[in-house]
């Protein structure tokens, strides 16, 4: 009976979290480069398992770039280190990777400096929970110079946009 009660409570809580996320409206994030010029947008919307990110990029160096969600809602040029480390909710240091990581995705920028791509950040939400991109006043989406690297070995940051509640 205890197991059934716990399972029912878990089901109700997870259902409430999904309803909370699914009611979130899309958020458009303006992305700027180190010179303060607009280089595109990222449109975030709730997904079945995470947050869908649709990228519309221009004026970036051609090649593969990694993107991550970073801890702070700050994008001070020229290095965007003000965005802090990859987003990792407090008390979740046991996770294998920070919630802000976007596995198996590289932003491919064409020779003309543009990219149009979408991906899902599977470990974040747009709700009111601790994995929300709106936690602690917001987060930032950061584009790195090249693909690969995490944590202290991450490539330089070349573009950044603040994620905040509308």
Secondary structure, DSSP 4 states (H G I P E B T S, - for coil): -HHHHHHHHHHHHHHHHHHHHHTPPPEEEEEEETTS-EEEEEEEEEETTEEEEEEEE-S--SEEE-EEEESSS---TTT-GGG-SB---TT-TTSSS-TT--TT--EEE-TTS-EEEEEEETT-BSSSSTTBTTGGG-EEEEEESSS---GGGPPPEEEEEEE---
